[in-house]
Amino acid sequence: MTPRRVLALILAAVACLAVAAGCGDDGGGEPGQQSARLILDWFPNTDHAGIYGAIDEGFFEDAGVTVAPEVPSDPSAALKRLAAGRAEFAISYEPEVLIARSEGVPVVAVAALVTRPLNAVIYRTDRISGPDDLEGKTVGAAGLPSDRPLLDAVVRDGGGDPAKVTVKNVGFNLAPALAAGKVDAVIGAFWNIELVELEREGEPVAALRLDEHGVPTYDELVVVTSDAVARDRPELVRAFLRGLQKGQDWAATDQAGAVEHLLKANQDLDEDTVKAQLRETAPVLSPSDAPTLTVDPARWATFAAWMEDNGLLTKPVDASAAVTDRFLPEER
């Protein structure tokens, strides 16, 4: 990671924490407005176009909620922080929510930011020829609990032995570590974000999309809240999702405006790269074949069963406790 990116992350995290410290139903915002802290899954990027659109275009405020986003210092700890009441919402991933729920962490997904996998094994084509060539290689990961099991599924699908693949925790440095040749591939990088960035930088890379290499489809990015907030503050959850739905639909159609807001949120982003990423991302932010933000509890149950069968869950999980669609906007 470049010094500039490190500084940007630190400043963003400090600023968001400072805002969040004053958050509460009685502090800040217009009279009658609720306040909510939102832990992001990563630093601000194209996947968050709907979130920042909803903030800057006033969709959250119109719905009755003031939202303060926070960059996580440790992405793997976000759901535990959420359960501990350190925030009202977090952006996470379906596999992480199911793993957390199986371990007794009281969190629940209430909407899907992206309803198909973006995660991929992105690899250097000058070192790896394809899915059957991962054995003996080093794969960088962000440190999430699902990184290794998902990678193992891809390796097995290619006919390889997962035990012969080394995983190295590189945190936020997925794309930089791959570009610098510190690892041969990465798991946890997205085909609509890091792959586009690396290709534009001229790196010799290709991607193995998880849902095309042994992993069933699932909701990549989901909105999560704690059981306590879902139980005690349902109107806050509904207000948040009303504003977010409008933000998602707006970002997919007004891409120029969405790019502008993202560049303001993260000055380390490159404008042309963000434009290219958003062209790839818009169809999954506001899909034409499904309601924006929709979640399907039945599909979650199917994926949970697959996770258990493939060793991604050490304990059984009740998928109906991990996800709910009861807070989604009625007009969707």
CORBEL-V390552 format. One record per residue. N is the residue number from 1. PSI is psi in whole degrees, 0 to 359 (none if undefined). D_FIRST is the distance of its C-alpha to the first C-alpha in whole Angstrom. Layout:
n->(N | N)
psi->(PSI | PSI)
d_first->(D_FIRST | D_FIRST)
//
This chain:
n->(1 | 2 | 3 | 4 | 5 | 6 | 7 | 8 | 9 | 10 | 11 | 12 | 13 | 14 | 15 | 16 | 17 | 18 | 19 | 20 | 21 | 22 | 23 | 24 | 25 | 26 | 27 | 28 | 29 | 30 | 31 | 32 | 33 | 34 | 35 | 36 | 37 | 38 | 39 | 40 | 41 | 42 | 43 | 44 | 45 | 46 | 47 | 48 | 49 | 50 | 51 | 52 | 53 | 54 | 55 | 56 | 57 | 58 | 59 | 60 | 61 | 62 | 63 | 64 | 65 | 66 | 67 | 68 | 69 | 70 | 71 | 72 | 73 | 74 | 75 | 76 | 77 | 78 | 79 | 80 | 81 | 82 | 83 | 84 | 85 | 86 | 87 | 88 | 89 | 90 | 91 | 92 | 93 | 94 | 95 | 96 | 97 | 98 | 99 | 100 | 101 | 102 | 103 | 104 | 105 | 106 | 107 | 108 | 109 | 110 | 111 | 112 | 113 | 114 | 115 | 116 | 117 | 118 | 119 | 120 | 121 | 122 | 123 | 124 | 125 | 126 | 127 | 128 | 129 | 130 | 131 | 132 | 133 | 134 | 135 | 136 | 137 | 138 | 139 | 140 | 141 | 142 | 143 | 144 | 145 | 146 | 147 | 148 | 149 | 150 | 151 | 152 | 153 | 154 | 155 | 156 | 157 | 158 | 159 | 160 | 161 | 162 | 163 | 164 | 165 | 166 | 167 | 168 | 169 | 170 | 171 | 172 | 173 | 174 | 175 | 176 | 177 | 178 | 179 | 180 | 181 | 182 | 183 | 184 | 185 | 186 | 187 | 188 | 189 | 190 | 191 | 192 | 193 | 194 | 195 | 196 | 197 | 198 | 199 | 200 | 201 | 202 | 203 | 204 | 205 | 206 | 207 | 208 | 209 | 210 | 211 | 212 | 213 | 214 | 215 | 216 | 217 | 218 | 219 | 220 | 221 | 222 | 223 | 224 | 225 | 226 | 227 | 228 | 229 | 230 | 231 | 232 | 233 | 234 | 235 | 236 | 237 | 238 | 239 | 240 | 241 | 242 | 243 | 244 | 245 | 246 | 247 | 248 | 249 | 250 | 251 | 252 | 253 | 254 | 255 | 256 | 257 | 258 | 259 | 260 | 261 | 262 | 263 | 264 | 265 | 266 | 267 | 268 | 269 | 270 | 271 | 272 | 273 | 274 | 275 | 276 | 277 | 278 | 279 | 280 | 281 | 282 | 283 | 284 | 285 | 286 | 287 | 288 | 289 | 290 | 291 | 292 | 293 | 294 | 295 | 296 | 297 | 298 | 299 | 300 | 301 | 302 | 303 | 304 | 305 | 306 | 307 | 308 | 309 | 310 | 311 | 312 | 313 | 314 | 315 | 316 | 317 | 318 | 319 | 320 | 321 | 322 | 323 | 324 | 325 | 326 | 327 | 328 | 329 | 330 | 331 | 332)
psi->(136 | 152 | 324 | 319 | 320 | 313 | 318 | 317 | 316 | 314 | 320 | 317 | 315 | 316 | 316 | 323 | 323 | 318 | 315 | 329 | 333 | 4 | 151 | 163 | 339 | 5 | 133 | 166 | 178 | 156 | 133 | 348 | 139 | 156 | 146 | 135 | 139 | 117 | 118 | 166 | 347 | 179 | 159 | 128 | 185 | 329 | 341 | 14 | 320 | 325 | 309 | 332 | 317 | 326 | 305 | 333 | 357 | 12 | 323 | 314 | 322 | 329 | 351 | 22 | 138 | 125 | 131 | 106 | 151 | 130 | 127 | 137 | 334 | 99 | 329 | 345 | 3 | 316 | 326 | 322 | 321 | 313 | 331 | 2 | 17 | 350 | 163 | 330 | 159 | 152 | 124 | 202 | 146 | 312 | 322 | 321 | 318 | 320 | 314 | 317 | 323 | 337 | 7 | 11 | 120 | 74 | 157 | 136 | 135 | 352 | 161 | 120 | 321 | 124 | 14 | 159 | 132 | 337 | 144 | 158 | 107 | 128 | 158 | 122 | 348 | 359 | 334 | 135 | 342 | 188 | 339 | 10 | 27 | 340 | 138 | 2 | 165 | 127 | 125 | 146 | 160 | 349 | 11 | 149 | 330 | 352 | 305 | 312 | 321 | 318 | 316 | 322 | 320 | 317 | 315 | 321 | 331 | 3 | 12 | 176 | 112 | 331 | 342 | 11 | 129 | 133 | 131 | 125 | 116 | 6 | 229 | 349 | 34 | 299 | 315 | 321 | 322 | 317 | 325 | 356 | 16 | 338 | 162 | 336 | 171 | 150 | 138 | 349 | 154 | 144 | 340 | 352 | 282 | 322 | 315 | 316 | 313 | 320 | 320 | 335 | 0 | 15 | 145 | 89 | 158 | 167 | 142 | 102 | 132 | 317 | 358 | 1 | 59 | 357 | 128 | 160 | 150 | 173 | 114 | 301 | 130 | 153 | 126 | 144 | 174 | 159 | 323 | 315 | 318 | 324 | 316 | 340 | 54 | 327 | 329 | 316 | 315 | 319 | 317 | 315 | 328 | 313 | 320 | 320 | 316 | 322 | 319 | 311 | 321 | 314 | 326 | 334 | 320 | 72 | 327 | 317 | 321 | 319 | 318 | 315 | 322 | 320 | 329 | 324 | 329 | 97 | 354 | 352 | 147 | 128 | 312 | 324 | 317 | 320 | 315 | 320 | 319 | 328 | 323 | 328 | 328 | 316 | 338 | 346 | 320 | 78 | 149 | 343 | 7 | 154 | 141 | 133 | 0 | 145 | 148 | 100 | 326 | 320 | 326 | 320 | 320 | 317 | 324 | 320 | 320 | 318 | 317 | 317 | 332 | 16 | 13 | 344 | 128 | 342 | 149 | 153 | 142 | 103 | 331 | 341 | 346 | 342 | 147 | 147 | 12 | 347 | 355 | 146 | 142 | 320 | 95 | none)
d_first->(0 | 4 | 7 | 8 | 6 | 7 | 10 | 11 | 10 | 12 | 15 | 15 | 16 | 18 | 20 | 21 | 22 | 24 | 26 | 26 | 28 | 31 | 31 | 34 | 37 | 39 | 36 | 35 | 35 | 39 | 42 | 42 | 38 | 36 | 33 | 30 | 26 | 24 | 21 | 19 | 17 | 14 | 12 | 15 | 15 | 18 | 20 | 20 | 22 | 26 | 24 | 24 | 27 | 29 | 28 | 28 | 31 | 33 | 33 | 32 | 35 | 37 | 37 | 38 | 34 | 32 | 28 | 25 | 22 | 19 | 16 | 16 | 14 | 15 | 16 | 19 | 21 | 21 | 25 | 26 | 25 | 27 | 30 | 30 | 31 | 27 | 27 | 29 | 27 | 24 | 22 | 22 | 23 | 27 | 26 | 25 | 28 | 30 | 29 | 28 | 32 | 33 | 32 | 34 | 31 | 33 | 31 | 32 | 31 | 33 | 31 | 29 | 26 | 26 | 29 | 28 | 25 | 22 | 20 | 20 | 19 | 17 | 18 | 18 | 22 | 22 | 22 | 23 | 26 | 26 | 27 | 29 | 27 | 24 | 27 | 25 | 22 | 18 | 17 | 14 | 14 | 13 | 16 | 18 | 22 | 23 | 20 | 22 | 26 | 24 | 23 | 26 | 28 | 27 | 27 | 31 | 31 | 31 | 33 | 31 | 31 | 28 | 28 | 27 | 24 | 21 | 19 | 15 | 14 | 10 | 10 | 8 | 6 | 9 | 9 | 6 | 8 | 11 | 10 | 10 | 13 | 12 | 14 | 17 | 16 | 15 | 17 | 16 | 14 | 17 | 19 | 19 | 16 | 13 | 16 | 17 | 14 | 14 | 17 | 17 | 15 | 18 | 16 | 19 | 18 | 21 | 21 | 23 | 24 | 25 | 28 | 29 | 29 | 31 | 29 | 32 | 31 | 29 | 28 | 24 | 23 | 26 | 27 | 28 | 30 | 32 | 36 | 37 | 35 | 37 | 40 | 41 | 39 | 39 | 40 | 36 | 35 | 37 | 36 | 33 | 33 | 36 | 33 | 30 | 32 | 33 | 30 | 29 | 32 | 31 | 28 | 29 | 32 | 30 | 27 | 27 | 27 | 25 | 22 | 23 | 23 | 19 | 18 | 20 | 18 | 15 | 15 | 11 | 13 | 15 | 19 | 20 | 17 | 18 | 22 | 21 | 20 | 22 | 25 | 24 | 24 | 27 | 29 | 28 | 27 | 31 | 33 | 36 | 37 | 37 | 37 | 33 | 32 | 34 | 34 | 37 | 38 | 40 | 37 | 35 | 37 | 37 | 34 | 34 | 37 | 35 | 32 | 35 | 36 | 33 | 32 | 29 | 32 | 33 | 36 | 37 | 36 | 39 | 37 | 39 | 38 | 34 | 34 | 37 | 38 | 40 | 38 | 37 | 39 | 42 | 42 | 39)
//
